[in-house]
Amino acid sequence: MKKSDIAMIVLIASVGMLIAYFIATNITFLHVPENGVKVQTIPKLSADVVEPSTDVFNENAINPTVEVIVGNDGALSR
């Protein structure tokens, strides 16, 4: 490429960026409201820890991570 080709590409790119900037600043839904936006917030979390339910967390509870075999050695009967 010649130096004039590179200069022309840079000129076209910069003019395109200027045109895009002016178009984007004139689009109304891209503007931030002057008075701000009200956002829903969550209440403050407390550090109060309660004991877990003994119905769920007990020694005899089902552990879903343990493989369960139903039937005779897990073999499928047909």
N, CA, C and O atoms as a Tinker XYZ file with bonds, in Angstrom:
   312  protein
     1  N      0.832000   -1.174000    0.000000    73     2
     2  CA     0.000000    0.000000    0.000000    64     1     3
     3  C      0.881000    1.243000    0.000000    63     2     4     5
     4  O      1.961000    1.282000    0.589000    81     3
     5  N      0.378000    2.225000   -0.672000    73     3     6
     6  CA     1.091000    3.499000   -0.704000    64     5     7
     7  C      0.721000    4.307000    0.528000    63     6     8     9
     8  O     -0.262000    4.014000    1.209000    81     7
     9  N      1.527000    5.337000    0.806000    73     7    10
    10  CA     1.246000    6.194000    1.948000    64     9    11
    11  C     -0.062000    6.948000    1.749000    63    10    12    13
    12  O     -0.776000    7.225000    2.713000    81    11
    13  N     -0.373000    7.276000    0.520000    73    11    14
    14  CA    -1.615000    8.005000    0.256000    64    13    15
    15  C     -2.835000    7.118000    0.510000    63    14    16    17
    16  O     -3.884000    7.610000    0.926000    81    15
    17  N     -2.700000    5.803000    0.258000    73    15    18
    18  CA    -3.800000    4.873000    0.538000    64    17    19
    19  C     -4.065000    4.780000    2.046000    63    18    20    21
    20  O     -5.218000    4.800000    2.476000    81    19
    21  N     -3.012000    4.680000    2.833000    73    19    22
    22  CA    -3.155000    4.606000    4.281000    64    21    23
    23  C     -3.760000    5.899000    4.816000    63    22    24    25
    24  O     -4.630000    5.861000    5.685000    81    23
    25  N     -3.307000    7.041000    4.306000    73    23    26
    26  CA    -3.851000    8.324000    4.741000    64    25    27
    27  C     -5.332000    8.434000    4.389000    63    26    28    29
    28  O     -6.106000    8.977000    5.178000    81    27
    29  N     -5.739000    7.941000    3.242000    73    27    30
    30  CA    -7.141000    7.993000    2.834000    64    29    31
    31  C     -7.994000    7.101000    3.733000    63    30    32    33
    32  O     -9.108000    7.485000    4.091000    81    31
    33  N     -7.495000    5.912000    4.110000    73    31    34
    34  CA    -8.218000    5.016000    5.005000    64    33    35
    35  C     -8.388000    5.662000    6.378000    63    34    36    37
    36  O     -9.465000    5.593000    6.970000    81    35
    37  N     -7.330000    6.287000    6.882000    73    35    38
    38  CA    -7.410000    6.968000    8.183000    64    37    39
    39  C     -8.400000    8.118000    8.113000    63    38    40    41
    40  O     -9.168000    8.316000    9.054000    81    39
    41  N     -8.407000    8.878000    7.034000    73    39    42
    42  CA    -9.329000    9.999000    6.873000    64    41    43
    43  C    -10.774000    9.517000    6.814000    63    42    44    45
    44  O    -11.644000   10.083000    7.477000    81    43
    45  N    -11.035000    8.483000    6.031000    73    43    46
    46  CA   -12.397000    7.951000    5.912000    64    45    47
    47  C    -12.869000    7.383000    7.253000    63    46    48    49
    48  O    -14.024000    7.583000    7.630000    81    47
    49  N    -11.999000    6.682000    7.975000    73    47    50
    50  CA   -12.367000    6.116000    9.272000    64    49    51
    51  C    -12.668000    7.213000   10.281000    63    50    52    53
    52  O    -13.634000    7.097000   11.035000    81    51
    53  N    -11.874000    8.265000   10.315000    73    51    54
    54  CA   -12.114000    9.344000   11.278000    64    53    55
    55  C    -13.387000   10.118000   10.938000    63    54    56    57
    56  O    -14.122000   10.508000   11.845000    81    55
    57  N    -13.663000   10.349000    9.656000    73    55    58
    58  CA   -14.902000   11.020000    9.274000    64    57    59
    59  C    -16.098000   10.141000    9.627000    63    58    60    61
    60  O    -17.120000   10.650000   10.088000    81    59
    61  N    -15.987000    8.852000    9.421000    73    59    62
    62  CA   -17.058000    7.916000    9.787000    64    61    63
    63  C    -17.301000    7.905000   11.283000    63    62    64    65
    64  O    -18.449000    7.835000   11.721000    81    63
    65  N    -16.241000    7.974000   12.074000    73    63    66
    66  CA   -16.410000    8.011000   13.525000    64    65    67
    67  C    -17.074000    9.311000   13.970000    63    66    68    69
    68  O    -17.908000    9.295000   14.875000    81    67
    69  N    -16.725000   10.418000   13.358000    73    67    70
    70  CA   -17.365000   11.692000   13.698000    64    69    71
    71  C    -18.856000   11.668000   13.356000    63    70    72    73
    72  O    -19.682000   12.122000   14.148000    81    71
    73  N    -19.193000   11.151000   12.201000    73    71    74
    74  CA   -20.601000   11.063000   11.800000    64    73    75
    75  C    -21.361000   10.153000   12.763000    63    74    76    77
    76  O    -22.473000   10.489000   13.171000    81    75
    77  N    -20.790000    9.019000   13.129000    73    75    78
    78  CA   -21.438000    8.094000   14.064000    64    77    79
    79  C    -21.623000    8.736000   15.434000    63    78    80    81
    80  O    -22.650000    8.526000   16.079000    81    79
    81  N    -20.646000    9.514000   15.885000    73    79    82
    82  CA   -20.756000   10.190000   17.178000    64    81    83
    83  C    -21.905000   11.187000   17.174000    63    82    84    85
    84  O    -22.699000   11.216000   18.114000    81    83
    85  N    -22.003000   11.995000   16.142000    73    83    86
    86  CA   -23.064000   12.991000   16.093000    64    85    87
    87  C    -24.445000   12.348000   15.949000    63    86    88    89
    88  O    -25.422000   12.859000   16.495000    81    87
    89  N    -24.531000   11.259000   15.235000    73    87    90
    90  CA   -25.813000   10.549000   15.129000    64    89    91
    91  C    -26.186000    9.950000   16.486000    63    90    92    93
    92  O    -27.344000   10.036000   16.897000    81    91
    93  N    -25.229000    9.349000   17.184000    73    91    94
    94  CA   -25.505000    8.706000   18.471000    64    93    95
    95  C    -25.896000    9.731000   19.539000    63    94    96    97
    96  O    -26.729000    9.431000   20.394000    81    95
    97  N    -25.320000   10.919000   19.508000    73    95    98
    98  CA   -25.674000   11.927000   20.513000    64    97    99
    99  C    -27.049000   12.512000   20.263000    63    98   100   101
   100  O    -27.628000   13.100000   21.176000    81    99
   101  N    -27.597000   12.376000   19.063000    73    99   102
   102  CA   -28.907000   12.926000   18.762000    64   101   103
   103  C    -30.037000   11.907000   18.927000    63   102   104   105
   104  O    -31.205000   12.265000   18.780000    81   103
   105  N    -29.722000   10.667000   19.224000    73   103   106
   106  CA   -30.757000    9.656000   19.450000    64   105   107
   107  C    -31.266000    9.830000   20.877000    63   106   108   109
   108  O    -30.486000    9.793000   21.829000    81   107
   109  N    -32.585000   10.023000   21.023000    73   107   110
   110  CA   -33.139000   10.398000   22.323000    64   109   111
   111  C    -33.098000    9.272000   23.353000    63   110   112   113
   112  O    -32.868000    9.554000   24.529000    81   111
   113  N    -33.309000    8.020000   22.975000    73   111   114
   114  CA   -33.360000    6.960000   23.980000    64   113   115
   115  C    -31.984000    6.594000   24.516000    63   114   116   117
   116  O    -31.894000    5.786000   25.441000    81   115
   117  N    -30.917000    7.152000   23.978000    73   115   118
   118  CA   -29.581000    6.907000   24.502000    64   117   119
   119  C    -29.176000    7.913000   25.573000    63   118   120   121
   120  O    -28.130000    7.758000   26.203000    81   119
   121  N    -29.996000    8.947000   25.788000    73   119   122
   122  CA   -29.666000    9.963000   26.779000    64   121   123
   123  C    -30.062000    9.496000   28.176000    63   122   124   125
   124  O    -31.085000    8.834000   28.354000    81   123
   125  N    -29.242000    9.848000   29.160000    73   123   126
   126  CA   -29.521000    9.533000   30.552000    64   125   127
   127  C    -30.469000   10.600000   31.097000    63   126   128   129
   128  O    -30.238000   11.788000   30.871000    81   127
   129  N    -31.524000   10.211000   31.804000    73   127   130
   130  CA   -32.435000   11.208000   32.368000    64   129   131
   131  C    -31.704000   12.114000   33.365000    63   130   132   133
   132  O    -30.846000   11.654000   34.118000    81   131
   133  N    -32.051000   13.398000   33.360000    73   131   134
   134  CA   -31.372000   14.347000   34.240000    64   133   135
   135  C    -31.698000   14.109000   35.706000    63   134   136   137
   136  O    -30.845000   14.318000   36.569000    81   135
   137  N    -32.933000   13.669000   36.006000    73   135   138
   138  CA   -33.313000   13.472000   37.400000    64   137   139
   139  C    -32.959000   12.077000   37.913000    63   138   140   141
   140  O    -33.246000   11.773000   39.071000    81   139
   141  N    -32.361000   11.238000   37.114000    73   139   142
   142  CA   -31.959000    9.903000   37.528000    64   141   143
   143  C    -33.094000    8.909000   37.415000    63   142   144   145
   144  O    -34.183000    9.242000   36.949000    81   143
   145  N    -32.834000    7.692000   37.843000    73   143   146
   146  CA   -33.802000    6.610000   37.772000    64   145   147
   147  C    -33.898000    5.973000   39.146000    63   146   148   149
   148  O    -32.876000    5.717000   39.783000    81   147
   149  N    -35.124000    5.710000   39.615000    73   147   150
   150  CA   -35.312000    5.051000   40.907000    64   149   151
   151  C    -35.167000    3.544000   40.708000    63   150   152   153
   152  O    -35.800000    2.956000   39.832000    81   151
   153  N    -34.328000    2.937000   41.531000    73   151   154
   154  CA   -34.020000    1.519000   41.412000    64   153   155
   155  C    -34.437000    0.823000   42.698000    63   154   156   157
   156  O    -34.216000    1.340000   43.793000    81   155
   157  N    -35.043000   -0.355000   42.558000    73   155   158
   158  CA   -35.450000   -1.120000   43.725000    64   157   159
   159  C    -34.218000   -1.659000   44.436000    63   158   160   161
   160  O    -33.304000   -2.175000   43.793000    81   159
   161  N    -34.189000   -1.543000   45.749000    73   159   162
   162  CA   -33.056000   -2.050000   46.524000    64   161   163
   163  C    -33.547000   -3.155000   47.456000    63   162   164   165
   164  O    -34.739000   -3.262000   47.743000    81   163
   165  N    -32.615000   -3.963000   47.918000    73   163   166
   166  CA   -32.963000   -5.038000   48.837000    64   165   167
   167  C    -32.706000   -4.569000   50.262000    63   166   168   169
   168  O    -31.875000   -3.687000   50.481000    81   167
   169  N    -33.412000   -5.149000   51.239000    73   167   170
   170  CA   -33.145000   -4.762000   52.621000    64   169   171
   171  C    -31.782000   -5.282000   53.069000    63   170   172   173
   172  O    -31.222000   -6.205000   52.477000    81   171
   173  N    -31.272000   -4.673000   54.115000    73   171   174
   174  CA   -29.960000   -5.059000   54.629000    64   173   175
   175  C    -30.014000   -6.479000   55.174000    63   174   176   177
   176  O    -30.956000   -6.844000   55.878000    81   175
   177  N    -29.005000   -7.277000   54.851000    73   175   178
   178  CA   -28.935000   -8.657000   55.328000    64   177   179
   179  C    -28.435000   -8.674000   56.766000    63   178   180   181
   180  O    -27.560000   -7.892000   57.139000    81   179
   181  N    -28.991000   -9.560000   57.559000    73   179   182
   182  CA   -28.546000   -9.660000   58.947000    64   181   183
   183  C    -27.625000  -10.860000   59.099000    63   182   184   185
   184  O    -27.645000  -11.791000   58.294000    81   183
   185  N    -26.829000  -10.815000   60.138000    73   183   186
   186  CA   -25.889000  -11.894000   60.397000    64   185   187
   187  C    -26.452000  -12.899000   61.400000    63   186   188   189
   188  O    -25.706000  -13.720000   61.933000    81   187
   189  N    -27.759000  -12.844000   61.663000    73   187   190
   190  CA   -28.368000  -13.785000   62.591000    64   189   191
   191  C    -28.412000  -15.174000   61.963000    63   190   192   193
   192  O    -29.008000  -15.370000   60.903000    81   191
   193  N    -27.777000  -16.130000   62.624000    73   191   194
   194  CA   -27.722000  -17.497000   62.116000    64   193   195
   195  C    -28.655000  -18.336000   62.978000    63   194   196   197
   196  O    -28.568000  -18.318000   64.206000    81   195
   197  N    -29.544000  -19.069000   62.324000    73   195   198
   198  CA   -30.464000  -19.943000   63.051000    64   197   199
   199  C    -30.072000  -21.392000   62.785000    63   198   200   201
   200  O    -29.443000  -21.706000   61.774000    81   199
   201  N    -30.445000  -22.248000   63.691000    73   199   202
   202  CA   -30.142000  -23.665000   63.533000    64   201   203
   203  C    -30.961000  -24.238000   62.375000    63   202   204   205
   204  O    -32.128000  -23.881000   62.210000    81   203
   205  N    -30.364000  -25.122000   61.573000    73   203   206
   206  CA   -31.121000  -25.722000   60.461000    64   205   207
   207  C    -32.187000  -26.676000   60.987000    63   206   208   209
   208  O    -32.117000  -27.160000   62.116000    81   207
   209  N    -33.169000  -26.929000   60.139000    73   207   210
   210  CA   -34.277000  -27.804000   60.511000    64   209   211
   211  C    -33.777000  -29.238000   60.683000    63   210   212   213
   212  O    -33.046000  -29.758000   59.840000    81   211
   213  N    -34.176000  -29.861000   61.773000    73   211   214
   214  CA   -33.762000  -31.254000   62.003000    64   213   215
   215  C    -34.537000  -32.224000   61.121000    63   214   216   217
   216  O    -34.153000  -33.387000   60.995000    81   215
   217  N    -35.638000  -31.751000   60.503000    73   215   218
   218  CA   -36.376000  -32.619000   59.575000    64   217   219
   219  C    -35.574000  -32.878000   58.304000    63   218   220   221
   220  O    -35.673000  -33.951000   57.710000    81   219
   221  N    -34.786000  -31.901000   57.892000    73   219   222
   222  CA   -34.023000  -32.015000   56.657000    64   221   223
   223  C    -32.590000  -32.438000   56.936000    63   222   224   225
   224  O    -32.067000  -33.341000   56.283000    81   223
   225  N    -31.958000  -31.790000   57.899000    73   223   226
   226  CA   -30.549000  -32.049000   58.183000    64   225   227
   227  C    -30.442000  -32.971000   59.397000    63   226   228   229
   228  O    -30.284000  -32.508000   60.526000    81   227
   229  N    -30.528000  -34.274000   59.155000    73   227   230
   230  CA   -30.363000  -35.246000   60.226000    64   229   231
   231  C    -29.510000  -36.405000   59.721000    63   230   232   233
   232  O    -29.161000  -36.472000   58.543000    81   231
   233  N    -29.187000  -37.305000   60.623000    73   231   234
   234  CA   -28.301000  -38.417000   60.254000    64   233   235
   235  C    -28.954000  -39.384000   59.281000    63   234   236   237
   236  O    -28.251000  -40.048000   58.519000    81   235
   237  N    -30.275000  -39.484000   59.285000    73   235   238
   238  CA   -30.976000  -40.446000   58.435000    64   237   239
   239  C    -31.500000  -39.825000   57.146000    63   238   240   241
   240  O    -32.281000  -40.461000   56.438000    81   239
   241  N    -31.098000  -38.618000   56.828000    73   239   242
   242  CA   -31.597000  -37.940000   55.635000    64   241   243
   243  C    -31.036000  -38.605000   54.376000    63   242   244   245
   244  O    -29.972000  -39.223000   54.414000    81   243
   245  N    -31.752000  -38.474000   53.269000    73   243   246
   246  CA   -31.315000  -39.048000   51.994000    64   245   247
   247  C    -30.210000  -38.181000   51.418000    63   246   248   249
   248  O    -30.341000  -36.958000   51.368000    81   247
   249  N    -29.136000  -38.797000   50.988000    73   247   250
   250  CA   -28.026000  -38.087000   50.375000    64   249   251
   251  C    -28.139000  -38.264000   48.861000    63   250   252   253
   252  O    -27.925000  -39.371000   48.367000    81   251
   253  N    -28.472000  -37.205000   48.104000    73   251   254
   254  CA   -28.659000  -37.362000   46.659000    64   253   255
   255  C    -27.364000  -37.602000   45.894000    63   254   256   257
   256  O    -27.406000  -37.911000   44.703000    81   255
   257  N    -26.216000  -37.468000   46.551000    73   255   258
   258  CA   -24.956000  -37.688000   45.843000    64   257   259
   259  C    -24.524000  -39.149000   45.871000    63   258   260   261
   260  O    -23.565000  -39.523000   45.197000    81   259
   261  N    -25.222000  -39.976000   46.643000    73   259   262
   262  CA   -24.871000  -41.390000   46.728000    64   261   263
   263  C    -25.634000  -42.155000   45.651000    63   262   264   265
   264  O    -26.836000  -41.956000   45.476000    81   263
   265  N    -24.938000  -43.024000   44.934000    73   263   266
   266  CA   -25.568000  -43.811000   43.882000    64   265   267
   267  C    -26.515000  -44.840000   44.502000    63   266   268   269
   268  O    -26.142000  -45.571000   45.419000    81   267
   269  N    -27.722000  -44.884000   43.994000    73   267   270
   270  CA   -28.731000  -45.809000   44.504000    64   269   271
   271  C    -29.012000  -46.841000   43.431000    63   270   272   273
   272  O    -29.290000  -46.491000   42.285000    81   271
   273  N    -28.943000  -48.106000   43.795000    73   271   274
   274  CA   -29.212000  -49.202000   42.870000    64   273   275
   275  C    -30.538000  -49.828000   43.251000    63   274   276   277
   276  O    -30.722000  -50.253000   44.392000    81   275
   277  N    -31.450000  -49.887000   42.317000    73   275   278
   278  CA   -32.765000  -50.462000   42.555000    64   277   279
   279  C    -32.817000  -51.791000   41.827000    63   278   280   281
   280  O    -32.497000  -51.863000   40.640000    81   279
   281  N    -33.216000  -52.840000   42.523000    73   279   282
   282  CA   -33.322000  -54.148000   41.889000    64   281   283
   283  C    -32.153000  -55.033000   42.232000    63   282   284   285
   284  O    -31.450000  -54.796000   43.215000    81   283
   285  N    -31.942000  -56.058000   41.421000    73   283   286
   286  CA   -30.870000  -57.034000   41.645000    64   285   287
   287  C    -29.561000  -56.526000   41.068000    63   286   288   289
   288  O    -29.349000  -56.605000   39.858000    81   287
   289  N    -28.717000  -56.027000   41.879000    73   287   290
   290  CA   -27.385000  -55.549000   41.502000    64   289   291
   291  C    -27.441000  -54.508000   40.391000    63   290   292   293
   292  O    -26.462000  -54.327000   39.667000    81   291
   293  N    -28.529000  -53.847000   40.250000    73   291   294
   294  CA   -28.630000  -52.784000   39.259000    64   293   295
   295  C    -28.833000  -53.282000   37.859000    63   294   296   297
   296  O    -28.863000  -52.475000   36.931000    81   295
   297  N    -28.977000  -54.591000   37.656000    73   295   298
   298  CA   -29.170000  -55.145000   36.322000    64   297   299
   299  C    -30.607000  -54.910000   35.880000    63   298   300   301
   300  O    -31.535000  -55.038000   36.678000    81   299
   301  N    -30.786000  -54.576000   34.644000    73   299   302
   302  CA   -32.123000  -54.370000   34.116000    64   301   303
   303  C    -32.725000  -55.727000   33.738000    63   302   304   305
   304  O    -32.088000  -56.526000   33.053000    81   303
   305  N    -33.937000  -55.973000   34.184000    73   303   306
   306  CA   -34.600000  -57.231000   33.815000    64   305   307
   307  C    -35.561000  -56.958000   32.667000    63   306   308   309
   308  O    -36.282000  -55.960000   32.668000    81   307
   309  N    -35.563000  -57.863000   31.682000    73   307   310
   310  CA   -36.414000  -57.668000   30.503000    64   309   311
   311  C    -37.379000  -58.763000   30.379000    63   310   312
   312  O    -38.183000  -58.775000   29.446000    81   311
